[in-house]
Amino acid sequence: MKSILFYCLAALGEIAGCYAFWGWLRLGKPAWWLLPGIASLIVFAVLLTRIDSDAAGRAYAAYGGIYIAASLLWLWRVEGVRPDAWDLAGAALCLAGMAVILFAPHRA
């Protein structure tokens, strides 16, 4: 369960970092937005190394489901756009895939 917490915090770091670049390049925000964006991306990368997995690729693959769900939450809470039924169905499917990857009894 600790992995889920690290995934959620990593997603927040990645989305915030990427949104800073989005803001600078697409929304006309000042270049100083990149500083907290870069810091957020560093935090994201460090947090992903804390996932309880022997293989980086498996940790990253499982992270995808959390990232998608967190991105839709960001869409709703930060950008003010409520996800529709298709968004939620896609996120549920991705979270199911994440659970299979993360919790399955993998061979070493």
Phi, psi and omega in degrees: 000335177297327179299321180298318178298314179297321177299315182296316178293321177297318179298317178300317178297316181293314182295316179297318179296314179292324179294328177298318177292320177302313180300317181292313186276329186250335184250003177073023178287158182292158183298336180296343175301335181292332182297305176293333177296315178294318178299319179296321179292327175293315177301316177306309183296319179295316181297324179296333178287348181272357181293138181281084179208142178279344184237125181300317182300321178292319178298318180291321181297315179294326179301330183306319180296316178295318180300316181296313179297317180294324178296322178290325175295319176299315178308315184284308189278327183263316184268351176075020179249116182285128177299143179267182183299325179292320176301313182293321178296317178297318179295319179298318178298316179294322178293326175296317177297320177299317181297319178299312181295315187284320190256356179291150178281085182287150172286149181292000000 
